[in-house]
Amino acid sequence: RTAGGVRHDRYTRLKRRWTAAVAAVARAAGLQPVERAWLRFVWREPDRRRDPDNVAAGGRKLVLDGLVAAGVLPGDGWRAVAGWKDEFVVDAARPGVTVEIVACAGEENRR
C-alpha cells in the first residue's frame, strides 16, 4: 500500500505502461481505424528460455489493448478481431513484436 492507501500491483503498472506505449507507436505510425481485422504477430525473443504460449498470451493482450486505446480497433472482442496467427523467432539483436493488421472486407468475414 502507498501512503494514500491505494494498492498498486506490478501487473497494473506494467499493463498501463505497455498499453500506452503500443498506442503511441500506433498513432505515430499513422495506423488507420478498421472495424474488424486479422492480426499476425511475429514474436522475436532473445533466446528460447520463455515458452511461446507465455510470450504470446500476455503480450497479445497488451498489444490489442494498445490498438484499442489508439483507436485502430473499436474493441478486442469478437466483432473487432477475426483471428490471429502467432509466429516465433529468436533474434537477440532485436527482441520485440511486429504486428500486421489486415482489415476484413465486409460481412462475409463475420463468421
Summary of the structure (lengths in Angstrom):
residues: 111
radius of gyration: 15.8
end to end distance: 46.0
largest distance: 54.2
contacts: 275
relative contact order: 0.24
helix: 36%
strand: 24%
